[in-house]
């Protein structure tokens, strides 16, 4: 009985991952988790802002929403995702939040 040997062109795909590949995968995984956490903060801050239609506490909710959105945008830019229009539409970010995202 002869032993099985995979074709040489497939052997590169069957090799164990290198340490660099494993590290790259873990870094990408952490970036995805960080983006998810930032997205949940945006959702919570925007919900809190909607709960304060006016009056006391509105300014603090607006500041918190602007901070959360700014952090989310920064996280996306670090990952190379620069198109904000889709995110603004997806989360329904109000204009009053967007105008507070100036240089920090």
N, C-alpha and C positions, 0 to 999 in steps of 0.2 A: 504494500500500500504506500502510495506517495504522500508526502506532506503538502498541505495547502499553502500556497504563497500568493498573497494578493498582487494584482498588477502594480507595477512600479509607479504609475501615475496616480494611483489611489493611496499609496503608502504615506504620502505627505499629510493627507487629511486624517489618517488614522493615528498619527503620532500623538504623544502626550502634549498637552499644552505647555507652553513655556511659562516661566514665572512672569515675564512681561505681559503675556496674554492674559493671565489670571488677574494680574494687578489692573490691567486696563478694564477688564470686565467688572471688577469690583468697584472701580472708580465710576464707571458708567452707571452701575447699579445705585451707588450712593447719590449721584447726581439726579437720577430719576426719583429716588425717595425724597430728596431735598426739594425738588420741584413739586412733588405731590404735597408735601407739608406746607410749602408756601402757598399753593393753590387752595388748600383747606383754610389757611389763615385769611386769604382773600375772601372766600365764600362766607366765613364767619363774620368778618368785619363789614362786608357789604350787607349782610342780613341785619347786623346790629344797627347799621346806618338807616336801613329801611324802617326799623322799629322806632326810630327817632325822627318823626316827620318835622319836628320843629321844637323850639323851646330849649329847656335845660337838658344838657347832655349831648345836644346835637353837635356842637363844635368838637367835643372830645371824640365822638363817634366818627366824625368826618376826618379828623386827624389820624385816628387809628386805621381807617379805611385807606387813606392816602399812603400811610406807612406800609401797610400790607401789600398794596398794589405796587408800590415802588420796589419793595423787596422781591416780589414775584417777577417784575420786569428785569431786575438786575440778575436774578437767578437764570432766567431764560437767555439773557444776553451772554452770560458766562458759558452757556451750553451752545451758543451760536445761533439761537433762535431769535431773530430780530424783528419779525413781523408782529406788530402789536395789534393791528386792526382786528384780526380774528379773535384774539384774547379779549379785547374790549367788548366785542359783540357777544362772545360766548358767556362772559361773566356779567354782561350788562352794566359795565362800569359807568356810573354817571359822570357827566361833564364836570360837575363841581369837585369830584375827586381828581379827575385828570388835570385840571388846572393847578392843582396843588403839588404836582409831581416835578416841579422845577429842579434845578441843580441843587444838590445837597452837599 
